[in-house]
Amino acid sequence: MPKLLSIHGSPLIGMYVRANEDYAIIGVRDHKAEEVIKEELGVKVLRCTVLGSELVGAMLALNSRGAIVSSLILEKELKKLEKHIEVYRVNSKMTCMGNVILMNDRGAIVHPEVEEEVLDVLKDEFNLKVVRGTVGGIKTVGMAAVVTNSGGLLNPNANEWEVKRIEETLEIETVTGTVNFGSDMVGTGVVANSKGYVAGKDTTGFELGVIEEALGFV
């Protein structure tokens, strides 16, 4: 069974880490967390802040083609990340790209009010199908769900129309559920790719079963 994890004593691990198939980016110095993520997800771990923040999961969106971040990213951060992945910068009043974009390697759901420039980069540079939308009525889609190329766990309040739109756009099957003993903001409590996942330390055994089903591990 995948390991449960806390970062800075918090079960909100999805706020601190963002992963794709090859890399996980973590914004804090935490050797235990790095080792668990490396082992469970089968990735190389890059330690780097984004926009000067440890909350990397909130600050950038990531898939196998690269990362999309605010143009406010610091030059030293950009240089560090670009040694390993493509980084696309966008001008947006919404600086937390990880909060407002939910994507895998095939599609993206974005905050209903995000600028067209962001959509254009996702379409043209990432070659994704992109639609505006919500998850469970929540506009910060990147924290209301967690998706990979194999499946997705959605906020338990996601309605039938939202589920259908997400599944058609990202070409995955999804399940609704919670993490960390009832939290509906599931993106804050799970870090995942198609090879594995890590959940926040307060996640129950029942929730782990739902996560495994949602992400295609059973």
Buried (B, 14 or more C-beta within 10 A) or exposed (E): EBBBBBBEEBBBBBBBBBBBBBBBBBBBEBEEBBEBBEEBBBBEBBBBBBBEBBBBBBBBBBBBBBBBBBEEBBEEBBEBBEEBBEBBBBEBEBBBBBBBBBBBBBBBBBBEEBBEEBBEBBEEBBEBBBBBBBBBEBBBBBBBBBBBBBBBBBBBBBEEEBBEBBBEBBEBBBBBBBBBBEBBBBBBBBBBBBBBBBBBBBBBEEBBBBBBBBBBBE
